[in-house]
Amino acid sequence: MKLNKIHHVAIICSDYERSKRFYTEVLGMEIAAETYRAERDSYKLDLAIGGDYQIELFSFPNPPERIDRPEARGLRHLAFEVDDVQAVAGELEAQGIAVEPIRIDPLTGKAFTFIADPDGLPLEFVQK
């Protein structure tokens, strides 16, 4: 399997405005896009460093402490960019790893899938 790079890190915060200020004003990250999803009462803030998309900052109403995945406060998942999501899913399944069905992100149009690492951390593979 060939991993190209880390695609992004997704974080669910407990206080959207406080976290937005921290990442943009304290850390100096650039806002690449900000989306409010009314059906989820949720913000998705795409942050960049030097023009490169790095972090997705999410807000959800009253997120619980992390006890299970995926919508709890803290690191949401780690994503890797790959050339072919279907091929990667096949390689993982051949090794006995459970792979979620491949989906298409409605905001980016890119194919993606998830697995869990040995500790249950969600890992995403995103089509280049």
N, C-alpha and C positions, 0 to 999 in steps of 0.2 A: 504494500500500500504506500502511496506517495502523498504526504501531506504538503500542501503548498505554503501555508502560513496560518497563524491564528486569525480567524476572520473577525471576531468581536467577542467581548465579554458582556453579558447581560446581568444587570443588578436590579433587584426590586428594593425600593427605598420605603421608609416609613413616613417620611415628610418630603413630598416632591419639591416644594419651593426651597426648602433648606438644602436638599441634596443638589438641586439645580444650581444654586448659588455656589455651593462648595466646589462642584466640578468645573463650573465656568469661571467663577471669580477667584477662588483660592487656587485651584490647579491650572487655570488658564486654558481649559479645553474649549474648542470651538463648537458651536451648535451647527450641526449639519442639517438636521431636520427635527421638527417637533410636531407630533401628531397626537390629537386628543381623540380617543375612541369612546364615543358616548355610550355605546352598547355595553362597555365594560367599566365605564366611569374611570378610565385609565389614560394616563399620559405615557407616550413613548418618546424619549428624547435621545436622538442620535448625536453622539459626541465624537469629535475628531481631534487628533494631535497632528499638527503640521499638514492638515488637509487629508490625512488618512483616518477613515472611520474606525473607531476603536471600541466604544462602549455604548450599549443600549441601556438607558436608565428608565426603568418602569415605575409607575405608581399604580397601586390598587387600593381600594377602600379597605382599611383595617387588615393589612396582611399579617398572618400569624407568624410567629417565630418558626424557623425551619425545623420541621419534624418529618416532612415528606416533600416530594416535589410536585409540581413545578412552581406554584404560585405563592411561595413563602418569602419573607424578607431575607435579604442577603444575596449571595451569588446565585443567579438563576441557572446559568449553564455556561460552558466554554464551547466555542464554535471553531471549527477548522474548515478552511476552504479546500475543496477538492475538485479535480477535473470532472469526475463522473460519480455522482451520488449513488446511482444504481449499482455500479461496479463495486464501490466501497461497501454498500449494504450487502452485496453478495459475498465479498471477502469476509466480512464480519460474521455473517450467518454461517459460513463454512467453518468458522472457528467455534461455533456453538454459542455465539453472542446474540441475544435477542435484539432485534432491530425494529423500531416502530415503522409503520407504513410511511412511505415517502409522500410528502405533501408539498404544495406550492404556497409560498408566502404571499398573501394578498397585497402586501405593500411593495415587495421587491420583484415578485414574479419568479423567484428562484426556487428550485427544488431543494428540499432539505429533509433530514431524518435525524432521529435521536437514538442513542444507546445510553446505558448507565455504566459508569466506571465501577471498580470493585467496591467502592464505598457508597455507591448510589448517586454520585454527582452526575447530572445530566450532561452529556457530550453531544454536540450537534455537528453534523457534516453538511456543508452548504455547497451547492453547485457553483462553480466558478462562473 
